[in-house]
Amino acid sequence: MPPETATFPSAPASASLPVAWRGPLGALALAAAVLIAVTAQSWSAMLHQWWNIDTYNHLLLVPFITAWLVGLKEEELAAVTPQPFWPGLIGVATALSLWWVGETRGINLIAQVGAVAALQAAVVTVLGLRVSVLLALPLAFASFLVPFGDEIIPPLQTVTAEIAIALTHLSGVPARIEGIHIHTPAGLFIVAEACSGVKFLIAMVTLAVLVCFTRFESWTRRAAFLAACIIVPILANGVRAWATIYVAQFIGAEQATGFDHIVYGWIFFAIVLAALLGGAWRLFEREPEAYGWPAAAIADWQLIASAEALRFAPTSAALAITALAAIAALAVLL
């Protein structure tokens, strides 16, 4: 009796890439590789900041969060056919021009914004408006790849010092303030850049944007949560600075400062984060996978249907982006 033919379960549909996506994704991979190669200096500088500057360590998670957001839309994306959109090339050219300005003027922040924006515009160009609208959140969230925040350190230092001196007076400790210098009986305290709270604030804003658009539908609740994630960390940092000054009156400035770095770096941050998320938990309105506009709703948008008449081939899109990148590279060298 012949042996029975072995049967194996077929792979799920999601395991194989839809045919309609293969060409556009290949074209996007080529365009992205060219853009990253041309703007490599900016990407290298960003990676250095993500890895070596603790203010921006949380940005190492942004690529993974962006990929997770895209993955949540896997089923809807599989039902959509990418339609390369040639007006997206205007966005690519604008972004590369911005990168060129930053590179030639030595302004890293502008160059980095241009490098990231070029990739975002490439997605719109190669995958088209319908896919880009469906992925509006991860596309926008990718903007957090750009390290920013150094510009707000001085005002944060001032605000922290003012909160600390006010609480110090309220707690009965004699003190006087000169800018960011606070004089007390236990010694002089300086609200240095590392004590400005910028690291905590930037991380909280990044988290707030993610939570706002994955868990809330109401713009009022989004605005309230975002405001809380800005105001609470600033106030909390002032309280932390005051606590350091107050404790120093009893155990000495050196010991209090060392204790402060440990507590604020781990425990204090976790408590404030848990309080904010815990307070918002009951107000959440949807599950993360329901973020953005559903594919069914986008299908009825006449504007999208009209824009798709401006489509062109994926290969042409990749070649056009490559040409723009080459022009930008030559412009920097000249």
C-alpha positions, 0 to 999 in steps of 0.5 A: 500500500503506497504511503500517504502523501504528506500534507502541510498547512499552507502559509497564511496570506499575510506571510507572502507579499502581495504581488501588487506591492512587490514592485513599489516596495522594491522601488522604495527600497532603492530610493531609500538606499540612495537617499540615505547614502547621499545624506549619510553624514546627517544620518551618522550624526543623528545615530551618534546623538541617539546612541551617545547622548542620553537626552536622545537615547529614547529615539533609538526606539522610534524606528521600532515604534514606527515599524510597529505602527505600520504592522498594525495596518497590515491587513488594510495595507494588503487590500490597497494597491500602491499607486506612485504619485509623481507630485510627491517628487516636489516634496523630495526636492524640497526636503533635499534642498533643506538638507543642502541648506543645512549641509552648506551652512553647517546647521545640523538640525536643518540638514537632519530635518531635510534628510528625514523629510526626504525619506518621508516624501519618498514614501508618498511618491513611491507608494502614493497618497492612499497608502500614505494617508493610511500610514499618516501616523507612522510617517509623521511619527518618524519626524521624531528621528530628528534630535531636537530640544537643545534650544529649550534648555536655557528657558527650562533651566530658568523655570526650574530655578524659579520653581525651586527657589519658590518651594525652598522659601515655602519650606522655610529654608533661607535662600537667594537666587541669581539666574540659575544659581541658588545660594543656601546655607548648605551651599551653592546649587546650580541648575545645570543643563543636565538638571533642566529636565529636557531629557524627560520632557522630550521623551514625554512629548514623544510618548504623548504624541504616540498615545494621543493618536493611538488611544484617543479620538477626541481632539480635546482629550488629545490636547489635554493629555499632550498639555499634561505631558508638557506641564507635569514634567516641567513642574516635577523637575522643579519639585525634584530640584527643590527636594535636592536643595531641601535634603541637602540642608540635612545631609550635605550638598554632595550626598544630596546631589548624588542621591538626586541623580539616582532617584530622578534618573530611575524612580522619579521618572517612572512615578511621573510616567505611571501617574500620567498614563494611569490618569489617562487610562480610563479615558482611552477611547480605542485600541492602537490598531484603530488609529488613523483613517480606515481604508474603507473611509479613504476609499470614498475620498474623491480627492484621493481618487483624483490624485491617483490619476497623477500616477507613474511607474514605480521604477520611474519613481525610484529613478526620479528620486535617484536623479534628485538625490544625485543633483543634491549631492553634486550641489553640496560638492560644488 
